[in-house]
Amino acid sequence: MALEAQHPKATQAFDYPGRSLRGRVISLGHFFELEEAPALANEGAFWLPLSELERHQARFFEDHYQQICWFLGRAPHQPALSQGKELL
C-alpha cells in the first residue's frame, strides 16, 4: 500500500525478549491516522474496524494485537478463553 508523504503519528520499536517464538525479533511499528481507508491490492485482505479489535485478537500474528493496543493507548484484553483462569 502506498501512503502519501504523510508523517506517522507515532513510531515504536517492539523488542522485548520472548515476544516471538522465532527468538529475538525486533519490529518497528508505525501508526498513521488515515482520512479514508485506501484500497487494498491483496485479494482476501480487509480493513478491520477498531471497534472489532478485541473480538478478532486471535487472528493477529504473535504480539501484533498488543502493538495496536499500544498505539491506541488501550490496555490489551486477555482472550475470552483465558479470562479469569491461570495459564499453565
N, C-alpha and C positions, 0 to 999 in steps of 0.2 A: 504494500500500500504506500503510495507516495503522499507525504504530507508537505504542504507548502512550507515556506520559511517561517513557520510558527515556532515560538520558543516553548520548550516544555515547561509546564507549571512546576514540576519537581523532577529531580533525578536522585536515585538512591542505589547504592551498592548493597546487595544482599550476599553476605559471605560467611555467615556463621557456620561453624563445623556441624556436621550432622544434618544439614538441610537437604541433602541429596543422598540417595542410595548409591550413586556413582562415585562417591568420595567428595573431596573438597572441590566444590564448584562455586564460582563467583558469577552472579547475574547482576547486570546493570539495568535497572528498570527506569523507564521514563513515563511521566504522566502528562498527557496532552488533554486539554479540555476542548473538545470539538463543538463547533456550532451545529453541524449536521454530520451524521454518520456517512462517511464515504462508501461507495460501492465496494464490495469485496470481490476480488478476482477468483478466489478459490471456490469451486463448487463444493457445497457442503459446509462452508464457513458461514457463521452467522454472528450478529451482534446480540449480546445478552443484556437486557435492561438491568441496571444496577439494583432495581427493586427485587430481582430474582436471584441475586448473587448467592445468598446463603443456601437457597434451595438446590442450587447446582454445584455446590463446592466440591463434591466428589468427582466431578468431571475435569477439574483442573489438574495440571501436571504438577507433581511434587508440592512445592510451597507457593505456587503462583496465586492461590486464593488468599493466603496470608499477605502476599505482596500487594495485591489490590486493596485489601483492607487497610494496609499501612498507608498507601497513597490517599485513601479516602478518609483517614482519621477514625476508622472504625475498629472496634475490638473484634477479632475473628471469633466466630461461634464454633463450638465443637460440633462434629457431625451428629445428626439426630440419634444414631445408633449408640454413640458412646456417651451422650449426656447423662450425667448422674451416675456413671459407672466408672470404676477404676480400670485403667488399661493395664493389662498384664504384659 
